Amino acid sequence: MINDTLGNLAFTCKPGRILLITAIVVFILFTAASVFICFTTILPIDGVHFSGDVFIIYKTIALLMGIGILLLSVAIYLSKKPIFSLYQNGIVSSFNAVEKKLYFDEIKDIYPYASGKKLFMPNNIMFRGSDQDSWQVISPDYSNNIEALDFIIDQHASQYTPKIVEQLKNGEEVTFHYMNLQQKLLNQFFVVSNKSFQNIDSKSFRLFKDKIIKDDNVYYFDDFRRIALNTILNTINFINYEGKIVLSFTHTLIFSRNTFMDAIREFNKEKVEF
């Protein structure tokens, strides 16, 4: 039973049924066609039998029914997805009568991305509670998917970011993950399944209140004159006092990137230019 700590229900995201309905219609049509063929060719009608090779008719019926059953089975399998209920403070996923609750301040990674016809504007969002958890995805075949994407990003930023900032103030480190640009492009343009994004091997860097450690290199914020966002290349550039870019991130590749940018801004207000 879900308790009231989640706050008010904003809306629910349910997987689409178009594919399943289409498969059911096709299955019914193929079944009807098979019955029609059977009663007009194989079974006697007014004492007249089909004079051709009856095995061709059997094969035709078997082919029609096989295709119909295959399409229906695939549609049923693909339709078995969780239902997501989005609340003020978290997300509840329901699948096979089992409900799982995940608060926004417990979601470590979120990542919006584009697929299908949406080449640039994100229309999917995946999220997970920890590095060991499986990704959960709200994709375009869900109802309210764009609303869910914006809602999760906003609520996560408002509830998870203060928690991270407090950890950094206490001297703790926070690990952020990011994906390789080449991997992202290959998956976006050449792979259909959402599983491809979920299975990408991500890299990581460690954020402290006074430095970033990436690939065993230490970058202190005191060594930077400016931290600027290049809106054309979508990069966050860390520029030293000689005017050279010594560290750069493609911010659209970082998981929970709003949290990362807000944390950077929190500890470098006089240097940040975004």
Backbone bond lengths (Angstrom), bond angles and torsions (degrees), N, CA, C in turn:
res aa  C-N    CA-C-N  psi(-1)  N-CA   C-N-CA  omega(-1)  CA-C   N-CA-C  phi
1 M - - - 1.463 - - 1.525 109.22 -
2 I 1.333 117.48 126.00 1.453 122.01 -178.18 1.524 109.70 -79.39
3 N 1.334 116.62 129.73 1.462 118.96 -177.30 1.512 111.09 -91.24
4 D 1.337 115.34 176.74 1.461 120.49 -172.44 1.524 113.65 -82.23
5 T 1.338 118.34 3.35 1.466 119.71 177.99 1.521 111.68 -68.66
6 L 1.310 117.03 -13.30 1.459 120.82 178.64 1.530 112.04 -78.25
7 G 1.306 117.21 -14.88 1.455 120.24 -177.96 1.515 111.71 81.51
8 N 1.317 115.69 -160.53 1.459 121.38 -176.81 1.524 111.54 -76.43
9 L 1.335 114.90 146.63 1.461 120.73 174.93 1.521 109.44 -74.97
10 A 1.331 116.59 125.98 1.467 120.85 178.50 1.527 110.38 -85.14
11 F 1.334 117.13 -55.34 1.456 122.15 176.05 1.523 109.18 -170.18
12 T 1.306 115.42 173.46 1.466 122.04 -177.89 1.521 109.89 -119.98
13 C 1.331 115.85 141.52 1.463 122.01 177.47 1.533 108.66 -112.31
14 K 1.320 115.82 118.33 1.458 120.97 -179.40 1.529 110.10 -115.98
15 P 1.341 117.32 143.44 1.474 119.11 178.09 1.515 110.91 -66.03
16 G 1.322 115.96 144.66 1.455 121.10 -178.92 1.521 112.18 -67.09
17 R 1.320 114.93 156.15 1.468 121.19 -179.28 1.527 112.02 -116.22
18 I 1.334 117.79 9.49 1.461 119.98 -176.42 1.518 111.36 -62.04
19 L 1.334 116.56 -46.43 1.464 120.11 -179.34 1.520 111.02 -62.53
20 L 1.333 116.84 -42.30 1.468 120.67 -179.45 1.523 110.97 -65.41
21 I 1.330 117.11 -44.31 1.462 120.76 179.46 1.531 110.37 -62.77
22 T 1.341 116.01 -42.65 1.462 120.15 178.35 1.524 111.10 -61.13
23 A 1.336 116.14 -43.20 1.468 120.28 -179.73 1.525 110.89 -64.89
24 I 1.329 117.78 -38.23 1.468 120.99 178.47 1.526 110.28 -64.32
25 V 1.344 116.27 -44.06 1.465 120.40 178.64 1.523 110.62 -61.37
26 V 1.340 116.99 -45.87 1.472 120.89 179.20 1.527 110.36 -61.60
27 F 1.330 116.67 -42.08 1.465 120.31 179.75 1.528 110.93 -62.24
28 I 1.324 117.01 -42.74 1.465 121.03 178.70 1.531 110.70 -63.57
29 L 1.331 116.57 -44.34 1.464 120.66 179.21 1.525 111.56 -62.48
30 F 1.342 116.38 -44.73 1.465 119.87 179.83 1.530 110.77 -65.71
31 T 1.342 116.41 -37.95 1.459 119.87 177.73 1.523 110.53 -64.36
32 A 1.332 115.76 -43.79 1.464 120.50 178.41 1.531 110.85 -62.53
33 A 1.326 116.40 -41.16 1.464 120.24 178.69 1.524 110.88 -63.55
34 S 1.332 116.17 -40.46 1.465 120.26 179.78 1.523 110.95 -65.53
35 V 1.343 116.52 -42.23 1.466 120.14 178.11 1.521 110.43 -63.69
36 F 1.320 115.70 -41.58 1.467 120.16 179.57 1.524 111.04 -61.63
37 I 1.322 115.99 -46.01 1.469 120.89 179.12 1.522 110.30 -61.45
38 C 1.333 114.78 -42.06 1.465 119.26 -178.45 1.523 111.40 -62.23
39 F 1.338 116.69 -46.71 1.460 120.34 -175.41 1.529 113.21 -76.87
40 T 1.317 117.27 -19.05 1.468 118.98 -178.41 1.522 113.64 -100.69
41 T 1.322 117.02 -10.66 1.469 118.77 -177.28 1.525 113.20 -126.40
42 I 1.323 116.89 -49.80 1.462 119.89 -173.29 1.525 111.35 -81.86
43 L 1.314 117.41 -50.73 1.457 120.60 -179.04 1.531 110.14 -75.84
44 P 1.297 116.01 145.92 1.478 118.86 -179.47 1.521 111.55 -68.59
45 I 1.287 115.86 136.19 1.453 121.41 175.44 1.525 107.09 -125.62
46 D 1.328 116.55 112.58 1.464 122.29 -176.92 1.531 111.53 57.64
47 G 1.361 113.18 34.91 1.449 117.73 175.86 1.509 114.96 79.45
48 V 1.349 118.13 5.03 1.463 121.64 -178.55 1.521 108.89 -105.18
49 H 1.337 117.64 132.11 1.452 122.80 179.01 1.535 109.26 -110.82
50 F 1.328 114.44 156.83 1.471 120.73 175.24 1.521 108.28 -64.81
51 S 1.316 117.03 129.91 1.464 120.92 -173.15 1.522 113.35 -91.35
52 G 1.328 117.68 -9.74 1.456 120.28 -178.38 1.512 112.32 -86.13
53 D 1.333 114.87 -167.23 1.464 121.05 179.16 1.520 108.92 -73.83
54 V 1.334 116.72 109.82 1.460 121.46 -175.27 1.523 111.70 -66.14
55 F 1.341 116.89 -24.25 1.457 119.24 -179.40 1.537 111.82 -66.78
56 I 1.322 117.16 -27.88 1.462 119.97 175.25 1.527 110.24 -64.14
57 I 1.339 115.73 -38.83 1.462 120.45 178.04 1.529 110.36 -65.90
58 Y 1.330 116.32 -43.59 1.464 119.74 178.45 1.538 110.68 -60.26
59 K 1.325 115.10 -42.93 1.459 119.35 -179.55 1.526 111.00 -65.16
60 T 1.324 116.55 -38.52 1.470 120.25 178.87 1.521 110.63 -63.85
61 I 1.330 115.70 -45.46 1.466 119.62 178.76 1.524 110.71 -62.94
62 A 1.331 116.22 -43.96 1.471 120.28 179.92 1.528 111.17 -62.20
63 L 1.350 115.95 -39.25 1.457 120.06 179.28 1.524 110.87 -65.26
64 L 1.334 116.68 -46.79 1.464 120.68 179.80 1.519 111.25 -60.62
65 M 1.327 116.74 -47.72 1.465 120.20 -178.94 1.521 111.36 -67.51
66 G 1.331 115.84 -37.25 1.468 118.99 178.41 1.515 112.20 -62.73
67 I 1.343 116.35 -44.78 1.467 120.48 178.43 1.525 110.22 -63.54
68 G 1.337 116.25 -43.72 1.464 120.01 -179.82 1.514 112.18 -61.81
69 I 1.325 116.90 -45.16 1.471 120.89 179.54 1.518 110.87 -65.92
70 L 1.329 117.00 -39.99 1.464 120.96 179.31 1.525 110.81 -62.62
71 L 1.332 116.60 -48.68 1.464 120.24 179.81 1.525 111.25 -61.24
72 L 1.327 116.41 -42.74 1.462 120.15 -179.98 1.523 111.47 -65.33
73 S 1.335 116.48 -40.82 1.473 120.43 179.76 1.524 111.12 -64.36
74 V 1.337 116.69 -43.93 1.461 120.66 178.88 1.522 110.38 -63.28
75 A 1.332 117.33 -42.93 1.461 121.48 -179.46 1.527 111.19 -63.74
76 I 1.335 116.62 -41.79 1.466 120.04 178.36 1.522 110.42 -63.61
77 Y 1.335 115.89 -42.48 1.469 120.15 179.68 1.534 110.93 -62.82
78 L 1.343 116.54 -45.75 1.457 120.11 -178.12 1.524 112.79 -70.18
79 S 1.323 116.98 -23.21 1.465 119.70 -178.88 1.529 112.51 -82.03
80 K 1.323 116.35 -11.47 1.468 119.87 -179.83 1.519 109.86 -80.52
81 K 1.307 115.23 83.85 1.457 122.32 -179.87 1.516 109.55 -130.60
82 P 1.321 117.74 156.45 1.468 119.42 179.32 1.525 112.04 -69.38
83 I 1.305 115.18 155.93 1.456 122.90 170.93 1.521 107.43 -99.33
84 F 1.330 116.85 132.13 1.458 121.07 -177.84 1.533 110.00 -107.51
85 S 1.325 115.27 125.71 1.464 121.52 173.73 1.521 107.54 -107.15
86 L 1.313 116.45 119.27 1.461 121.66 -175.85 1.524 109.81 -99.10
87 Y 1.314 114.67 118.44 1.455 122.14 179.88 1.530 109.59 -107.71
88 Q 1.296 115.26 173.71 1.462 121.44 -179.55 1.521 112.06 -59.75
89 N 1.332 116.88 -36.03 1.464 120.33 -174.11 1.521 114.40 -114.92
90 G 1.316 117.98 1.98 1.454 117.82 -178.91 1.510 113.31 179.84
91 I 1.332 114.62 -174.55 1.465 122.60 -176.02 1.522 108.80 -126.02
92 V 1.311 115.99 134.42 1.463 121.81 174.79 1.520 107.94 -113.86
93 S 1.333 116.42 123.05 1.465 121.19 176.12 1.517 108.70 -104.71
94 S 1.322 116.55 133.44 1.466 122.53 -179.76 1.520 108.94 -118.83
95 F 1.341 115.53 124.26 1.457 119.98 -179.29 1.521 109.18 -150.45
96 N 1.329 116.54 125.20 1.466 122.35 -178.64 1.533 111.57 53.25
97 A 1.336 115.44 44.68 1.471 123.23 176.81 1.531 113.26 67.47
98 V 1.327 116.75 13.51 1.468 121.01 177.18 1.524 108.63 -112.45
99 E 1.332 116.40 128.35 1.461 121.68 -179.96 1.528 110.38 -107.67
100 K 1.331 115.40 135.13 1.462 121.23 177.20 1.523 108.72 -124.60
101 K 1.314 115.29 134.26 1.458 121.68 -176.44 1.526 110.02 -110.20
102 L 1.314 115.59 136.53 1.458 121.15 178.88 1.525 108.67 -140.06
103 Y 1.335 116.08 115.42 1.455 120.18 179.60 1.522 110.46 -76.98
104 F 1.321 115.96 152.32 1.461 120.09 -179.62 1.535 111.59 -62.64
105 D 1.319 118.06 -34.19 1.464 119.15 -179.49 1.526 112.18 -79.38
106 E 1.356 116.50 1.39 1.462 121.54 174.37 1.531 112.02 -106.45
107 I 1.321 116.55 -7.05 1.459 120.31 -179.12 1.523 109.02 -82.92
108 K 1.313 116.76 110.88 1.463 120.96 -177.03 1.531 111.64 -77.16
109 D 1.315 116.09 -44.66 1.469 119.92 -174.63 1.517 110.84 -123.54
110 I 1.319 115.95 131.35 1.460 121.27 165.96 1.526 106.69 -129.53
111 Y 1.323 114.82 148.20 1.461 118.07 179.55 1.525 110.37 -148.94
112 P 1.327 117.88 111.32 1.463 121.09 173.98 1.526 109.83 -85.97
113 Y 1.319 117.46 142.01 1.461 120.09 179.17 1.523 110.24 -151.96
114 A 1.319 115.20 163.13 1.462 121.83 -177.29 1.516 110.37 -101.35
115 S 1.322 115.37 147.68 1.459 120.74 174.31 1.522 108.53 -151.21
116 G 1.327 115.79 164.51 1.456 120.15 179.09 1.516 111.82 67.42
117 K 1.326 116.44 -133.74 1.458 121.67 -177.09 1.531 111.78 -74.38
118 K 1.319 116.71 -20.25 1.460 120.42 180.00 1.528 108.88 -83.50
119 L 1.313 117.20 92.53 1.458 120.47 -175.29 1.521 112.19 -81.00
120 F 1.324 117.76 -25.74 1.452 119.49 -173.83 1.534 112.83 -123.39
121 M 1.313 117.65 -39.24 1.454 119.72 -179.87 1.527 109.66 -85.57
122 P 1.334 119.17 126.36 1.471 121.01 -178.54 1.523 111.72 -59.88
123 N 1.316 115.81 139.41 1.457 120.95 174.28 1.530 111.52 -133.27
124 N 1.337 116.75 8.51 1.464 123.70 173.30 1.520 108.50 -129.35
125 I 1.317 115.76 154.18 1.459 118.87 169.58 1.530 108.23 -142.56
126 M 1.323 115.71 132.47 1.450 120.26 175.69 1.529 108.06 -118.93
127 F 1.330 115.63 149.32 1.464 120.30 -176.06 1.524 109.63 -150.74
128 R 1.332 114.76 156.47 1.459 120.39 178.66 1.525 109.06 -154.48
129 G 1.333 115.26 154.13 1.451 119.63 -177.88 1.509 113.72 -78.66
130 S 1.332 117.59 -31.78 1.459 121.77 -179.81 1.518 109.42 -152.43
131 D 1.336 115.38 174.45 1.466 119.95 179.98 1.522 111.80 -61.68
132 Q 1.331 117.27 -28.81 1.460 121.10 -175.97 1.530 112.46 -86.12
133 D 1.322 117.40 -15.31 1.458 120.53 -178.16 1.525 111.35 -77.24
134 S 1.308 115.01 154.71 1.465 119.86 173.91 1.526 109.46 -77.25
135 W 1.316 115.59 147.49 1.458 120.08 176.28 1.524 109.83 -68.38
136 Q 1.312 116.20 143.01 1.459 122.66 167.89 1.525 107.28 -111.32
137 V 1.322 116.58 141.33 1.463 120.72 -172.19 1.524 111.07 -129.40
138 I 1.312 115.09 134.10 1.463 121.64 168.08 1.518 105.93 -110.61
139 S 1.318 116.09 108.94 1.464 122.94 -171.63 1.528 110.59 -106.89
140 P 1.340 117.88 177.24 1.473 120.80 -177.79 1.521 115.09 -61.95
141 D 1.339 118.14 -19.40 1.458 117.84 178.91 1.530 112.61 -81.87
142 Y 1.338 116.52 3.15 1.461 121.18 173.83 1.527 110.22 -93.08
143 S 1.313 115.84 149.02 1.457 119.80 172.18 1.532 108.88 -70.12
144 N 1.327 116.07 147.20 1.475 122.47 177.20 1.521 112.95 59.08
145 N 1.349 117.88 30.02 1.465 118.50 -174.34 1.532 112.73 -67.11
146 I 1.334 118.60 -37.94 1.460 120.67 179.56 1.527 110.43 -70.15
147 E 1.338 116.36 -40.44 1.461 119.92 176.38 1.522 110.79 -62.41
148 A 1.344 115.92 -39.14 1.463 120.50 178.92 1.520 111.20 -64.94
149 L 1.328 116.34 -40.72 1.459 120.97 179.87 1.536 110.44 -59.15
150 D 1.318 116.62 -50.80 1.474 120.64 -179.38 1.526 111.10 -65.02
151 F 1.333 116.29 -40.50 1.465 120.61 -177.39 1.523 110.98 -65.01
152 I 1.333 117.07 -45.39 1.470 120.84 -178.61 1.516 110.58 -64.89
153 I 1.327 117.43 -42.84 1.465 120.62 179.41 1.530 110.55 -60.86
154 D 1.329 116.65 -46.67 1.469 120.87 -177.84 1.524 111.86 -66.25
155 Q 1.326 116.59 -47.07 1.471 119.87 -177.65 1.524 111.24 -68.79
156 H 1.320 116.81 -36.30 1.460 120.01 178.22 1.521 110.58 -65.81
157 A 1.326 116.49 -43.33 1.465 120.15 179.65 1.526 111.59 -63.16
158 S 1.322 117.00 -38.69 1.464 120.32 -176.64 1.519 113.21 -77.78
159 Q 1.340 118.11 -24.95 1.455 120.34 -175.19 1.525 114.02 -109.41
160 Y 1.320 117.12 -31.97 1.466 120.12 -178.83 1.532 111.61 -87.11
161 T 1.330 116.95 -37.87 1.461 120.48 -176.71 1.526 112.98 -59.58
162 P 1.341 120.43 -47.28 1.473 119.40 178.04 1.523 113.03 -58.28
163 K 1.310 116.70 -33.87 1.468 120.61 177.91 1.521 110.65 -65.55
164 I 1.333 116.23 -42.39 1.467 120.70 179.43 1.526 110.71 -67.48
165 V 1.308 116.44 -43.20 1.468 120.45 179.58 1.524 110.54 -60.16
166 E 1.318 116.57 -40.62 1.465 120.10 178.75 1.519 111.07 -65.11
167 Q 1.311 117.73 -39.12 1.466 120.73 177.32 1.522 110.89 -63.14
168 L 1.319 116.77 -42.11 1.467 120.66 178.97 1.530 111.04 -64.78
169 K 1.314 116.70 -40.06 1.472 120.51 178.48 1.529 111.07 -62.20
170 N 1.326 115.74 -30.21 1.466 120.73 -179.82 1.529 112.36 -84.82
171 G 1.332 116.73 8.44 1.461 120.35 176.93 1.515 114.63 86.67
172 E 1.324 117.71 6.62 1.464 120.32 179.22 1.534 110.12 -83.62
173 E 1.304 115.76 164.39 1.456 121.41 175.94 1.530 109.84 -106.47
174 V 1.311 116.07 154.64 1.456 121.75 177.69 1.520 107.99 -128.90
175 T 1.310 116.33 128.94 1.462 121.54 179.56 1.520 110.58 -92.55
176 F 1.318 116.01 129.90 1.458 122.02 174.45 1.522 108.58 -114.22
177 H 1.315 115.17 146.27 1.461 121.15 178.43 1.524 109.87 -111.32
178 Y 1.313 115.55 153.55 1.455 120.25 176.50 1.525 108.92 -149.55
179 M 1.327 115.87 156.79 1.456 119.85 -179.89 1.519 111.17 -105.45
180 N 1.302 114.72 158.76 1.451 121.93 178.88 1.529 109.91 -73.83
181 L 1.344 117.22 137.32 1.462 121.51 -177.42 1.525 111.22 -60.38
182 Q 1.319 117.62 -42.99 1.469 120.57 -179.35 1.519 110.71 -61.62
183 Q 1.343 116.49 -42.56 1.460 119.97 178.44 1.521 111.05 -61.91
184 K 1.322 115.92 -42.78 1.461 119.49 -179.18 1.526 111.04 -61.74
185 L 1.326 117.20 -46.99 1.458 120.90 -178.40 1.521 111.58 -63.90
186 L 1.323 116.90 -41.43 1.459 120.41 178.67 1.519 110.96 -61.44
187 N 1.340 116.03 -41.68 1.455 119.78 -179.60 1.518 111.72 -72.22
188 Q 1.327 116.94 -36.88 1.456 120.17 -177.15 1.523 112.06 -68.58
189 F 1.333 117.32 -39.96 1.452 120.39 -172.24 1.527 114.69 -99.90
190 F 1.342 117.29 -20.40 1.452 118.18 -172.60 1.521 114.51 -123.56
191 V 1.328 118.42 -4.43 1.462 120.98 -178.80 1.512 109.14 -121.21
192 V 1.324 116.22 133.94 1.459 120.64 -176.16 1.522 112.00 -87.50
193 S 1.327 117.58 -42.57 1.453 121.51 -171.26 1.528 112.52 -73.32
194 N 1.336 115.38 142.30 1.463 120.76 174.33 1.524 111.92 -65.31
195 K 1.328 116.19 -22.80 1.460 119.70 -179.18 1.525 111.38 -59.87
196 S 1.327 116.89 -27.90 1.454 119.98 -178.40 1.524 111.14 -63.44
197 F 1.331 117.43 -40.14 1.456 120.49 177.51 1.527 110.76 -68.79
198 Q 1.313 116.11 -40.07 1.465 119.53 -177.81 1.523 112.38 -66.77
199 N 1.329 117.21 -26.84 1.464 121.02 -176.06 1.524 113.74 -95.43
200 I 1.328 117.00 5.82 1.463 119.96 178.58 1.528 110.18 -65.23
201 D 1.316 115.77 133.66 1.468 120.61 175.52 1.526 108.74 -77.46
202 S 1.309 116.18 110.76 1.456 120.51 -177.67 1.523 111.34 -89.12
203 K 1.319 114.73 157.23 1.452 121.93 173.15 1.527 108.65 -102.72
204 S 1.300 117.99 173.71 1.460 119.66 -177.09 1.527 111.53 -144.47
205 F 1.322 114.80 159.19 1.462 121.80 170.54 1.524 107.50 -142.54
206 R 1.317 116.04 162.17 1.466 121.03 -175.55 1.520 109.82 -113.63
207 L 1.324 114.23 130.81 1.459 120.72 -179.19 1.520 110.41 -108.24
208 F 1.345 115.89 131.37 1.461 123.73 172.51 1.530 107.05 -119.50
209 K 1.298 116.29 170.35 1.467 118.19 -179.76 1.523 111.98 -68.94
210 D 1.340 117.75 -20.63 1.460 120.06 -177.47 1.521 114.19 -119.60
211 K 1.339 117.60 -0.36 1.471 119.10 -176.37 1.506 111.36 -163.61
212 I 1.329 114.22 168.56 1.469 123.46 172.26 1.524 108.10 -126.34
213 I 1.305 116.78 135.26 1.470 121.57 174.99 1.518 107.77 -113.25
214 K 1.322 115.78 117.14 1.460 122.06 -178.68 1.518 109.14 -136.35
215 D 1.329 116.07 127.12 1.471 121.58 -179.10 1.524 111.34 53.60
216 D 1.334 116.09 41.02 1.468 123.55 178.57 1.524 113.52 67.27
217 N 1.319 116.69 8.91 1.470 121.03 174.76 1.534 109.23 -101.20
218 V 1.337 115.29 139.22 1.460 120.95 -177.78 1.524 109.27 -105.35
219 Y 1.327 116.54 127.76 1.463 121.92 179.68 1.532 108.27 -122.33
220 Y 1.327 116.28 111.97 1.466 121.12 -179.27 1.527 109.88 -87.93
221 F 1.333 115.89 137.59 1.461 120.47 179.54 1.531 111.74 -62.66
222 D 1.323 117.24 -28.42 1.467 120.19 179.24 1.529 112.08 -64.48
223 D 1.336 117.13 -20.40 1.461 120.79 -179.18 1.525 112.75 -86.21
224 F 1.318 116.49 -1.49 1.467 120.39 -178.74 1.523 110.83 -103.88
225 R 1.306 115.24 137.92 1.467 119.64 172.47 1.520 110.34 -88.40
226 R 1.339 115.81 -39.85 1.462 120.29 -178.13 1.527 110.41 -137.88
227 I 1.322 115.07 149.37 1.463 121.93 170.42 1.515 105.16 -125.74
228 A 1.332 116.82 105.67 1.459 121.21 -168.38 1.518 111.65 -120.70
229 L 1.336 115.11 151.51 1.454 122.15 177.21 1.522 109.22 -103.34
230 N 1.330 115.69 123.47 1.459 121.53 174.25 1.521 107.44 -93.90
231 T 1.325 116.78 105.27 1.463 120.99 -174.86 1.535 112.63 -71.48
232 I 1.338 116.96 -20.48 1.470 119.62 179.79 1.529 110.08 -76.99
233 L 1.331 116.38 -45.56 1.463 121.02 -178.94 1.520 112.91 -94.44
234 N 1.351 116.85 -3.96 1.471 121.69 -178.82 1.531 111.79 58.30
235 T 1.313 115.67 41.52 1.465 119.68 -179.40 1.525 111.27 -117.48
236 I 1.321 114.89 147.07 1.462 121.68 170.13 1.522 106.61 -101.76
237 N 1.314 116.33 116.25 1.462 121.37 -174.60 1.525 110.83 -108.03
238 F 1.311 115.12 130.56 1.462 122.30 176.75 1.534 107.17 -101.52
239 I 1.316 116.37 112.42 1.470 122.84 -169.58 1.516 109.83 -110.61
240 N 1.348 116.27 128.84 1.458 119.67 -178.14 1.530 111.51 -82.78
241 Y 1.329 116.70 -174.56 1.466 120.98 -175.32 1.522 112.78 -75.34
242 E 1.325 117.46 -9.86 1.462 121.44 174.06 1.525 111.59 -92.08
243 G 1.330 116.63 0.85 1.458 121.23 178.93 1.516 114.12 83.71
244 K 1.331 118.04 13.42 1.458 121.83 -179.42 1.527 110.67 -98.89
245 I 1.323 114.89 143.76 1.468 120.20 175.37 1.529 107.84 -82.02
246 V 1.309 116.42 112.47 1.468 120.46 -177.44 1.537 111.77 -101.90
247 L 1.318 116.56 -14.28 1.460 121.16 178.56 1.524 108.03 -151.48
248 S 1.323 116.17 137.16 1.461 119.12 -178.14 1.528 109.52 -147.00
249 F 1.334 115.35 141.20 1.456 122.20 175.61 1.518 109.24 -126.75
250 T 1.315 117.05 138.69 1.459 120.07 165.56 1.521 106.06 -81.26
251 H 1.320 116.48 104.36 1.462 118.82 -167.56 1.521 112.86 -67.64
252 T 1.346 118.10 -21.17 1.468 120.12 177.85 1.522 112.52 -74.39
253 L 1.331 117.36 -5.88 1.464 120.97 178.93 1.525 112.44 -100.17
254 I 1.330 117.15 -5.45 1.462 121.40 -175.81 1.519 110.04 -88.49
255 F 1.327 116.03 131.36 1.457 119.71 173.64 1.526 108.75 -69.78
256 S 1.327 117.08 140.58 1.474 122.51 -177.36 1.521 110.36 52.96
257 R 1.318 116.18 48.37 1.461 120.85 -172.76 1.529 112.64 -66.95
258 N 1.333 118.15 -30.95 1.464 119.17 177.73 1.516 111.07 -63.82
259 T 1.329 116.14 -38.57 1.463 120.53 176.99 1.518 110.42 -64.29
260 F 1.319 116.75 -43.28 1.458 120.41 179.01 1.527 111.36 -61.05
261 M 1.319 116.83 -46.78 1.457 120.72 -177.87 1.529 111.18 -66.80
262 D 1.319 117.00 -38.87 1.466 120.41 178.37 1.525 111.29 -66.80
263 A 1.333 116.57 -37.91 1.460 120.31 178.84 1.529 110.98 -67.15
264 I 1.325 116.39 -41.12 1.466 120.49 176.72 1.527 109.94 -61.45
265 R 1.303 115.58 -43.06 1.470 120.71 -179.14 1.538 110.80 -65.63
266 E 1.307 117.05 -36.41 1.464 121.48 -177.96 1.522 112.02 -61.39
267 F 1.323 117.87 -38.22 1.465 121.26 -175.08 1.528 113.13 -101.58
268 N 1.323 116.94 0.59 1.468 119.52 -178.46 1.534 110.71 -141.92
269 K 1.320 115.53 46.95 1.460 120.05 -173.65 1.528 113.20 -56.76
270 E 1.331 116.92 -36.72 1.472 119.98 -175.31 1.524 111.89 -80.90
271 K 1.336 117.58 -10.23 1.463 119.99 -176.09 1.536 112.70 -110.06
272 V 1.309 116.45 -24.23 1.449 120.51 -173.35 1.522 111.01 -75.89
273 E 1.335 115.88 136.75 1.456 121.66 -179.50 1.529 110.83 -123.75
274 F 1.317 114.69 45.86 1.471 119.35 173.34 1.524 109.22 -150.91
